[in-house]
């Protein structure tokens, strides 16, 4: 079921599995304010629907904001997710080595600076991510 859609983000929810799915949006300096609003809608959706599992497909997104802006944005989202009942975030990786290197750095920064109440894991394909999200922990 479609829960949210704008020009940047679409959130689809399956109540049977309690999995919210999204494609990570392209992030460019020119529409960073809109992206921030979309991410706020993501957090509110997770909170309002009491979502436990999130699948993020980052395989196609283009990131052209600075690494510092990207890190700041990721830390803010992670912190806000920490105030929800989210349990798992599965992320489908891209084939862009540099982008994945930055994503790994961000993950380590998030884990060092926040006491996360949810698990985060990267996957190379959707099937593996879905299996992990559906597994009872």
N, C-alpha and C positions, 0 to 999 in steps of 0.2 A: 504494500500500500504506500502510495506517495504521501509523505508527510510535509514536505517543504520543497519549494522550487523557486529559484530566481535565475537571473542571467549567469550566475557564477556557480551555484550549488544546487544539487538535487539530492534529497534524502529519502530513501526507500526503506520501509520497515516491514519485517516479517514477524508478526506477533507469535507465531507458532514456535519459532526458534529464538525470539527476542534478540534478533540481529538487525541493526541499523546499518545500511550500506550507503557509501558515498564514493564518488570519484574525487580525488584531491584536485582542486581547481588550479589553473595556471595562476602564478603569482608574479605580477609585474608592478613596478612602481606606480604606473598610471592608474591602476585600479585597486591599489592596496586598501583604501578606505572601504570600498565595497566588499572586498574580501574579509576585512575585519568584521563587518556587519554580518556577513554570511556565516562566519565562524561563531559569532555570538548566537545566531539562530541555531547552529549545530548544537552548541552547549545547552541552550534552552530546550531544544527537542529532546536531548538525552535526559535532561532533568524532568521535563514535563511528562514524558512517556516512560520514565523510570527504566530506561534502556540499560541492559547489562552487558551487551556485546556490540562492538563497533567494527565494521570492516571498511578499511580505507584503501582504495585502489589508487596508489601513487605512481602507477606504471607509465601513465601518459602525460602527466603534468609537466609543464614548463615553469621553471623557477628562475626569474631574472631579478628578484630583489636581492639586496646585499645579504651576505651570510649573517651579519649582525641583526638585521631586520627579521630575517627568517628565524633565528634563534629566539629573539624576543617574542615573536608571534607564537612559536611552539611552546615556550615556557608558559605563556599566558593561557593557552588552550589547556595544557597539561594541568596547570594549577586549578583552572575552573572545572575540569573533569574530576579532579580530586574531591571536589565538593558535591559530587553526584554519587549514585550507587553503581556506576560503571564498574565492571569486573575485568573485561578483556578488550584490548584494542589489537586487531590484526591488521598489518599493513602489507600490501602487495608492493614489492619494490620495483624500481625501474632498472633499466640496463645501463643507465648513465652512472659510470663509476664515481665521478666527482660529486654528483648529487647525492649518491648513496653514502659517500664519505662524510658529507656535511650532515646528512640525516643521522648517521651513527654518532657523530660528535654531539648533535643536539640531544639524542637519546641519553647519552652519558651525562650531559649537563643536567638534563631533567632529573635523572635518577640521583645525581649527587645533590641537587638543590632542593628536591621535594621528597617527602616520604609518601610515595605513590601508594594509593589504595587499590590500584588495578594493575594488571599485567599488560605489557606491551611486547609484541613479537612481530618480526618481519618474516615474510614468506615470498617465494618466487612465483607462486601461482595461487589462483583463487581457491581451487579444490583443497589444497593443504590448509589454507587460512580458514576455510569454512569448517573443516574437520576439527581444527584446534578450537575454534569458537564454540562448536557444538559439544565438545567434550566436557563432561562434568568435572569440575575441579574442587 
